[in-house]
């Protein structure tokens, strides 16, 4: 245990060291002083996506660990995280408070397309970084129109293109049904699927069934999709709806080639509630390590994460990929803040975020790195396809490089 702990604090110790010359001028934006950096955040601690709220708790725990070991270049991170209940109006209310009352340097890690979109114009108009959004919607990788907004997730369109490529190879005569959330999040997957299928899209996609995140169930949509004759199902849904879909597909005896998006591939919060035996054979895409997988038992990054969870977030489930994601995204933000040195302005924060080069976050699969540029705002453009075997996700094929195109 002790040897793992030293590994887990190595990066935090490095962050605490000031490596800049004394002659360098200090430049501070809102929320920054010689001792503090204020970072704002909203999370769905309640509402239909409340299972993802653990990400915010993991991030808060990471910054607690970071602060106990000196913070970032000697400054403590004040992480102000509010509940938006996955409700865009509540996100607007929370973000206004963070910017206008708490005077944060940046807003970090909003979860969800509709929530992040609700404040995108507001933050860009005020030149406030909306950094590392947990959504792969195209609108969050559009520096020409929204230069202060950056996603951390691979693009939904790119992910769907990869699924289309796989369908064309594995089931070239397949009839595809799509369950999707009726907003930018869900529609991005449909767009990517159609782009990936090309001229065959109209022929192969036999039905698109939408749902609202506040709907009680998606049972009727699944029955309709089965009746359409589809033998391939793409589930582009949030965890609650994805679990219902997996269970319903199994219970009605439907056996399509079933693809679930990365956001719906969480074992503790989606597959276990749906039934592990009902989830066997699912296909998805991954770019982060799957906690609990024996492959990572002696991986130093994973050992450091386990030590972190035991010490700083013991009530959290270390086997929940959402917690590993929160740990990784907080690590990424700490890296960008460190790169800012004593120029902790909003402008320099965005400069550093848009100049990442082969940066590996410890939650990611080996070989997957972050790269950004002023014209490429999507840090992660690599993933692997995986199949669920009843216990864990098993990758097949190598690392797939995807484009950063919208």
N, C-alpha and C positions, 0 to 999 in steps of 0.2 A: 504493500500500500504506500509506504513512504517514498519509494523510488518513483512511483507513478506521480506522486504529488509534486515532486520537483519538476517533472516534465510539464505538469499542468500550469505551473506558475512561471515557466521560463519566458513565455511571451509577455506576460504581465510585467515581469521584472524589466524586460527590455523596453516596454512602453514607459516605465517610470523614469528611465534614464534620459537626461537632456543631452542631446548630442549636437546642439547648435551653439555657435560661438556667442560669447557674451556681447559682442558688438552688434549682433543682429537686433533690429528694431522689433518690438512686439506690436502686433496689430490684432486687435480684438473686435469681433462682431458682437451682436447682442447675445447675452447669456454667458459671456466668457470673462474671466478675470484671471489673475495670477494663480488662483487656487481652485477654480471651478469651470466646468463646461456644462451648460444646461442643454439637454437633449429631450425633445418632446416625442411622444408616442401615443397612438390609440390602438386598442386591442378589443376584440370581441369577447370580453370576459363574461358577457351574458348574451342571450339571443340565439339565433339558429346556428351560429358557428362557434358556440362557446367552447367546444372542445379545443379550438385553436388558441384559446386564451392562455394555455400553458406556455406558449411561445413567449409571451410577454413576461411571464414569471421567470422563465429560464434566462431571458435577456437581463432582467433586473438582478438576478442572482449573479450573472456574469459580471455586471458592472460593480456589484458589491465586492466580488473577488478582486477585480481590477483595482478598485479603490483601496482595498486593504493592502495592496502591494505597490502603492504609490500613484495609482491613477495613470493618466496619459501625460508623459513629460512633466510630471509633478502636479498635475491638476486632477482633481476628483471629478468624475462624471456624475452629474445629478440627472437621473433618469426619471422623467415625469411621465407616467403611463396612465392614461384614462380609459374608461370603458366606453366604447362606441356601440356596443351591442350589435355590430354588423348592420348598423342603420345609418345611411348617408346623412340624414339631418342631424343625427347625434354626432357624427364625425365632424360636420361643419361646426357645430357648437364647441366641441372639444378642441379642435384645431385653432379656432379663433381665440379661445382662452390661452392655449399654449403660446401663441404668437403675440397676442396683444397684452396679456396679463403676466404670463410667466416669462416672456421675452426669451424664448429658447433660441439657440443657434440654428437648429434644424429640426425638422419633423422626420422621424426615422421609423421604418418598418411597418407602415400601415398594412393591414391584411385585407385583401379583397379588391376587386375591380370597382364595384359601385361606390365603395367608401372612399377609396383613394381618388377616384374620378371627381367626387363631389367637392374636393378641396383643391384640385389640381390648378384651376385657373386662379383661385384666391392666392395660393402660395407663389405661383409664378408671377403674378402681378406685383407681389411684394418682395420678390427676389429672395424667397426663403427656400432653402433646399428641401425637397420632398424626396428623401433618400432611401434607397433599398426597399422599395415597395414590394410586398410579397404577392405579386400578380404578374403574369406574363402577357397581359393585354397589350396590343400594339401601341396604344396611346401613351404608354409609359416608357416608350423607347423612341421618342420623337423630339430630338433636340432642336430641330428647326422651329417647332411651334411651342415646345415646353422645355426650355433649356435648364430649368431648375428641378426637373422631375427625372428620377432614375429608378428603374426596377432592379431587383436582384434575381428574379426568377427567369429561367429560360422562356422564350416566347411561346405562348399558347399556339400560335400559328405554326411555328417551327415544329413543336411537339406533334401537332396533328399531321403535319406533312410526313413526319417519320412513321406515324401509324398508317397513313395512306400507302406509303412505300411497302410496309410490311404486309398490309392486306393484299396489295397487288401481287406480292410474291407468294403468300401463304394461301390465299383464297381468291384467285384472279377472277372467278366467276361469281363472287359473293354478292349478296344483296344486303346493303348496309342500312341499319336503322340507327338513329342518333337521339339520345336523350341529352338535352342541354338546358342550362339555365338561361332564362329569357332576358339577357342583358349582354353587355360587351364581353363579359367573361365567357359565356357560352357560345356566343356568335363567333368569337375568334377561332374556336375549335372547328366550327363548321366551315369557316373561310379557309382554314389551313387544310382541312380534309379535302375540300373541293380543289384547292390548288394542287395538292399532292396527287389526286386522282386524275387531274387534267381533263382531257376530253371524255373520260369514262365516268365522270362524276354524276352527270344526269342519269346515266344508265344504271349505275350501281347503287346510288343512294335512293332507297325506296320510301323512306319516311324520316321526318324530323319532328320530334315531340318535345315541346317546351314545358318547363315548369317555373313557378315562382318560388324563391327561397322561403317564403312564408307558407307555402302549401303544406298541408298535414302529411300527405303521402304522394308518391308517384305511381301507385299501383295501376291506376287506369291507363297511364301512359305506357307502362310496360306491357299490359295486355294488348293495347293497340299496336305497339311495335311488333309483338309476336304475330298478330293477325295480319300484319303487312307482308309477311313472307320473308322478313329479314332473317338471314342466318349469320350475320355479323352485327354486333352491337357495340357502339362507342358510347360510353357513359362519361359525359363531360359535366360533372356535378360536384357539389360540395359534399363533405363527408356524410352528413345525415341522409341525404338523398341517395348517395352511392350505396350505403349500407342497405337501404330499403330495396334498391334495384337488384343488388346481388341476391338478396334473400328471395325476392319475388320471382326473379328469373328461374332460380332453382326450384321454388315451390310449385310453379306451374309446369315444370318439366321441359322448359325451353332450354335448348343446348346450343346457343350461338357461339361463335368465336367472340369472346367478350373482352373488350379492351376498356380499361379504366384509366383515366388521366392520373398523373402523378399525385395531384391533390386528393385523389380518392383511393390511393393505394396504401394508406396507413393501416398497419396491422392492428394495433390496439383500439383505434377509434372507428375503423370502418370494417375490416375483415372479421375481427372477433365478434362484434355485435351482429354482423350478418351471418356468421357461422363459418369457421375455417374450412369445414368440409364442403360448404357451398361456394367457396372462393377458389377452389383448386382449378388451375388452368387459366386464371386471369392473366392478361398481358398488360404491362404498363411500361413506362419509361422512368429511369432513375438517374440521379447524379450525386446522390448522397449515400453514405453508408447506412445500412439497415441495422439499427441497434439490436443486439441479441444474436446476430449472425455469427456463428463460430469462426468465420473467416477473419474477423477483426479482433479476436480474443487477445492477440499479442501485438496489435497495431499500436504504436506509441500515441498517435492522435486519439484513438478510441480509448485507450487506457487513461489518458488525461481527462477525457470527457467523463468517464465513469467516476474518477476521483473527484471531479468538480461536482457532479450530481450528489455524491454522498456527503460532501462537505457543505455545499451551498444551496442545494435544492433537494433535500432528502425526501420531501413529501411528493416530489415529482416522479414520474415513471421513467426510469433511465432507458427503458425499451421503447418509449414513444418517440418516433422520428421527429415529431414536432419539437420536442425538447432539444434534440441534437441540432435541429435547424436553428432554434433560437440561440443556442450556444455559438453556432457558426456565424450567424448574421451579426451578433454582437461583436464577435472577434473581428469580422470584416470592418465594422464601423470603427472599432478601436484602431485598426491598422490605418484607416484613412485619416483619423484624427491625429495619430502619431506622425504621419507624413506631413501634416500641416505645420509641425514645429511650433514656432511662436507667432505664426501668421494664421490665427484662428478666426478668420473672416469667413463669411458665407461664400464669397467668391473663391477663396482658396480651397475651401472644403469641396466645392464642386470641381475645381481644377484637379485636385488629387483623386477624387472619385472617378474622373473621366480619363485618368492616366495610369490605370492599373495595368501591370504587365506580368503575365504568368504568375499571378498571385494565387496560392493554394490555401483554401480555407480548411481547417482540420476536420470539418464534417463531411467533406466531399470525397467521392470515390477517388482512388489513386489515378493519376493521369488527367484529372479534370481541374482546370485552372480558370481564373478570372482574367479577362482582358477587356479593356475599354479604351475608347478614344473620344475626342470631341464630337465625332460623327457617329459613334457606335456606343449607345447607352445601355446595351444589354450585356452584363458581365459574363454570364454563363451561356455558352453556345455548344456544349457537349453533353451527351448522355449515353446511357446504354439501355437496350430493351431487356426486360426481365419477365419471368413467368413465375407465378405463385405455385408452390408445390404442396401446399397444405400446412407448411411451417414457416417458410421464409421465401423471399424473392430470389430467384436464381437467374443471373444474367446469361444471356446468350448473344453471341457476336461480340465485337469489340466496341471501343469508344466511337460513337458516331458524332461527327462534326456537323453542326447545322449552321445555316446562314443567319446573319443578324437582320435579314430583311424583314420588313413589317408585312 
